[in-house]
Amino acid sequence: MLISELPSSSGESSLSKAGIRPIPNKMDWKYSQRRDMQLILPGLYLGPLQVACKSNLQCLLDHKISHIVCVRENMEKKFVRPNFPDTFKYLTVLVQDNPCENIMTHFAVVNSFIDDALENNGVILVHGNAGISRSATLVIAYVMQKFGMPSDEAYMYVRDRRFCINPNAGFLQQLKEYEPIYQAQRNINDPGTSGCGKSGLKRKMDEDMTDLDCNDNMT
């Protein structure tokens, strides 16, 4: 499968190893495409609520969607909701599009859900209301963790495929703070890459998460 060209980065080799090949020119973005879902990685789409509404069931089936991450806050639950619970496997994530909201607490669960879908040959859609801030942040975090990419390069990678993404400033900061956390998680899975050992890496992750929570409480 061809994916738009990625800037040179430490994550590019990981993408190449995954069989994701660049194409020479990026797609021209049209404003109307914000209403569609875009392929971010093989088997992973990002889009708005509109693509997951009841009138679009056939489109979801045509794209072989099997899993859906539905991102919303409580006040949106009447219209941002799982519309086909008997057809697709859903994960509902409750988070506000607010710079003070701690979206990082959802990264691990969402990453695991995406991995489960892809490892079982599924196809997954991540959507919020507009597919611009919250859902985009979750997809960026997945790309970071999966391919060992820093936040700015993962952001560029996702933006090149869905140009309208615009995570709020607080979410962008949390993506930056997520870098040492996912790196520690990757080292736990491959202890040979670090001399710290599992206990030290786990302690580092706990400290990073605690620091983030403290910062949130101070805002």
C-alpha positions in Angstrom: 0.0 0.0 0.0 1.3 3.4 -0.9 1.4 6.2 1.7 2.3 9.8 1.1 6.0 10.8 1.4 7.3 11.2 4.9 10.0 13.6 5.9 13.3 12.0 6.8 13.2 10.9 10.4 14.2 8.2 12.8 10.8 6.7 12.3 11.0 6.4 8.5 13.1 3.2 8.7 10.4 1.7 10.9 7.7 2.6 8.4 9.8 1.0 5.6 10.2 -2.2 7.6 6.4 -2.3 8.1 6.1 -2.3 4.3 4.8 1.3 4.0 6.4 2.8 0.9 6.4 6.5 0.1 5.0 8.0 -3.1 6.7 10.9 -4.9 4.1 13.6 -4.4 1.6 14.3 -1.7 -2.0 14.4 -2.5 -3.6 17.8 -3.1 -5.9 18.5 -0.2 -9.4 19.8 -0.9 -11.5 21.5 1.7 -14.4 19.2 1.2 -12.2 16.2 2.2 -12.5 17.2 5.9 -15.9 15.5 5.7 -14.3 12.2 4.6 -12.0 9.8 6.4 -8.4 9.5 5.3 -6.1 6.5 5.4 -3.3 7.2 7.9 -1.6 3.8 8.0 -2.7 0.5 6.3 -5.8 -0.4 8.2 -6.1 2.8 10.1 -8.5 5.7 9.1 -9.1 9.1 10.7 -12.2 11.1 10.1 -15.2 13.0 11.4 -18.5 11.9 12.9 -20.1 12.3 9.5 -18.4 9.2 8.1 -19.7 7.0 11.0 -23.3 8.2 11.0 -26.2 5.8 10.2 -26.5 6.9 6.6 -22.9 5.9 5.9 -23.1 2.2 6.9 -22.4 1.0 3.4 -19.3 3.2 3.1 -17.9 1.7 6.3 -18.6 -1.8 5.0 -17.0 -0.9 1.6 -13.9 0.1 3.4 -14.0 -3.1 5.5 -14.2 -1.3 8.8 -14.3 -3.7 11.7 -13.4 -1.5 14.7 -14.3 2.1 15.6 -12.9 4.5 18.2 -15.6 7.0 19.1 -14.3 10.1 20.8 -16.7 12.4 22.6 -17.5 14.3 25.7 -20.7 13.7 27.8 -22.6 16.6 26.3 -22.1 15.0 22.8 -23.4 11.6 23.7 -26.8 12.0 22.0 -25.2 12.5 18.6 -21.6 11.2 18.8 -22.2 7.6 19.7 -21.8 4.1 18.4 -24.4 3.8 15.7 -23.7 0.1 14.7 -22.9 -1.8 17.9 -24.0 -5.1 16.3 -21.8 -4.6 13.3 -18.5 -3.1 14.5 -16.4 -3.4 17.7 -16.4 0.0 19.4 -14.2 1.8 21.9 -15.8 5.0 23.3 -13.3 7.6 24.7 -14.7 10.3 26.9 -12.6 13.5 26.6 -13.2 17.2 26.1 -11.5 19.2 23.5 -10.0 21.4 26.1 -6.3 22.3 26.5 -6.5 21.4 30.2 -8.0 18.0 29.6 -5.6 15.1 30.2 -5.9 13.2 27.0 -2.7 11.2 27.6 -4.5 9.0 30.0 -6.3 7.4 27.1 -3.3 6.7 24.9 -2.5 3.3 26.2 -6.1 2.0 25.9 -6.5 3.4 22.4 -3.1 2.1 21.2 -4.0 -1.4 22.5 -7.4 -1.3 20.8 -5.8 -0.2 17.5 -3.1 -2.9 17.8 -5.7 -5.5 18.5 -7.7 -4.6 15.4 -4.7 -4.5 13.1 -3.1 -7.7 14.4 -6.4 -9.5 13.7 -6.5 -8.2 10.1 -9.2 -5.7 11.0 -9.6 -2.1 9.7 -10.2 0.7 12.2 -11.7 4.1 12.1 -10.9 6.8 14.7 -13.4 9.6 14.8 -14.6 12.4 17.0 -17.0 15.1 16.1 -14.9 16.9 13.5 -11.9 14.6 13.3 -9.5 17.5 13.9 -8.3 17.7 17.5 -9.1 14.9 19.9 -9.2 12.0 17.5 -6.2 13.4 15.6 -4.2 13.5 18.9 -5.0 9.9 19.6 -3.9 8.8 16.1 -0.7 10.9 16.4 0.1 9.2 19.7 -0.4 5.8 18.1 2.0 6.7 15.2 4.6 7.9 17.8 4.4 4.8 19.8 4.2 2.3 16.9 7.1 3.7 14.9 9.3 5.5 17.5 8.7 8.9 16.1 8.9 12.3 17.9 5.7 14.2 18.3 6.4 16.9 15.7 7.2 14.3 13.0 4.2 12.2 13.8 2.1 15.3 13.7 3.5 16.1 10.2 2.9 12.6 9.1 -0.7 12.6 10.1 -1.3 16.1 8.8 0.0 15.2 5.4 -2.8 12.6 5.1 -5.6 14.7 6.8 -4.5 18.3 6.3 -7.3 19.8 8.5 -6.1 18.3 11.8 -5.5 21.0 14.5 -5.0 19.6 18.0 -5.3 22.2 20.7 -2.2 23.6 22.3 -2.6 21.5 25.5 -2.9 18.3 23.5 0.2 19.2 21.5 2.1 19.7 24.7 1.0 16.3 26.0 2.1 14.6 22.8 5.6 16.2 23.4 5.5 14.9 27.0 4.5 11.5 25.8 7.8 11.0 24.0 9.8 9.7 27.0 6.9 7.7 28.2 6.4 5.7 25.0 10.2 5.3 24.6 10.3 3.8 28.1 7.4 1.5 27.1 9.3 0.4 24.0 12.4 -0.3 26.1 10.3 -2.5 28.5 9.2 -4.5 25.5 12.9 -4.7 24.4 15.0 -4.5 27.6 18.2 -5.0 25.6 17.9 -1.4 24.3 18.5 0.1 27.7 20.6 -0.7 30.7 18.0 0.6 33.1 16.1 -2.6 33.5 12.3 -3.0 33.7 11.9 -1.6 37.2 13.7 1.6 36.4 11.8 2.1 33.2 8.5 1.5 34.9 9.4 4.0 37.6 10.3 6.5 34.9 6.9 6.1 33.3 5.1 6.5 36.6 7.1 9.6 37.4 6.3 11.1 34.0 2.5 10.4 34.4 2.6 11.8 38.0 4.3 15.0 36.8 1.7 15.5 34.1 -1.2 15.0 36.6 0.4 17.6 38.9 0.7 20.0 36.0 -2.9 19.5 35.1 -4.0 20.1 38.7 -2.1 23.4 38.7 -3.9 24.8 35.7 
